[in-house]
Amino acid sequence: MIPLAKAMGVGVEVSDDRALVLTAPKEQNKNSLNTAFGGSLVSLATLAGYGVVWELMREEKAQSEKKPTWHIVVKESRAAYRRPVIGDLRAICERPAQAAIAEFKEALARYGKAKLKLRASIIENGNVAVDVQAAFVVSL
């Protein structure tokens, strides 16, 4: 659905009740220093967050009789680059707590628009290399 994801070579490693983990090969996402390009790192983390929201909405649509259409956008995002990424890229976005999901769904039902804040991290060798905090807005 997102052309950039194809260009980056993004793949899904894990998608379960706890988290969404996306990967991308370094070769398609490297900079002149032969480390992962910062734009690719933040893009992969943003895509992981977007994917979590998209999956929540897909689950909601499956339970709805109306089959609503929705739009997801990133309202704001902040990235902290902690260390270079030497190998392939791996982004993890944990699913929000049930209370946050319930609050999000309630606002969406009431106002036709809702915001969900998520944190995604680029992890290499067990260390956080990039930390991205983003707010996603869904409108019906």
LINFEN-V216584 format. One record per helix or strand of 3 or more residues. SS is the DSSP state (h for helix, s for strand). FROM is the first residue (numbers start at 1). TO is the last residue. Records with the same first field share a line. If there is no record, write none. Layout:
SS->FROM-TO + FROM-TO
This chain:
h->3-8 + 26-29 + 38-63 + 98-111
s->11-15 + 19-24 + 71-81 + 89-94 + 113-124 + 127-139
